[in-house]
Amino acid sequence: MGEKNKFSIILLVIIAALAIALASITVYVLVGGGSGTKQTEKAVQITKPADSEITTLAIFDKKAMNLKASDTKTSSTAVIEISAGLVYYNKVTGIKDTAAKVKTYDADIKELIGTYFQNMTLEDAKKPETKEKAKKELTKQINELLNANEKSKNDIIYNVNFSEWFYQ
């Protein structure tokens, strides 16, 4: 009989511990700690630099570029005409003069943008999300280009802007 009492007591202690743990988790979730939406909202929030921290530079003004042919059977050429600009940080850790750095790589940046559009089809250019995708990808590629010979890899380009985006 002694063993049954010990087993019953151990079983009651385990059940009580589980009940307390379940109650604690329920209170935590009801109070809002386990919803997850607050943490997601904080992660998505983007801070914009102050106007005094950035400079804008026009790269292309109404520049026509050939697009990749989507169908090799037709001989029609698809083009896109863009006006593009760079928004870059005035001061970046490890770089003395960001304006001079961007100016030094001006031709490389233009070539990179031109090559980007040579790999885009007319169907791609027509999609509304393509412009935003191009901005993000070109910002990343230009930052990689500008940081290739730097010890610290900090973003120099904040954004690539397309004030005009016409395709045909």
Protein Blocks (a to p, Z undefined) as FASTA:
>chain_A
ZZmmmmmmmmmmmmmmmmmmmmmmmmmmmnopmnommmmmmmmpccdddfklpccddfbg
hiacddddfblkbmcdcdddddddddddfbdghiablmlmmmmmmmmmmmmmmmmmmmpc
fklmmpmklmmmmmmmmmmmmmmmmmmmpfbdcdfblbdcdfbccdZZ
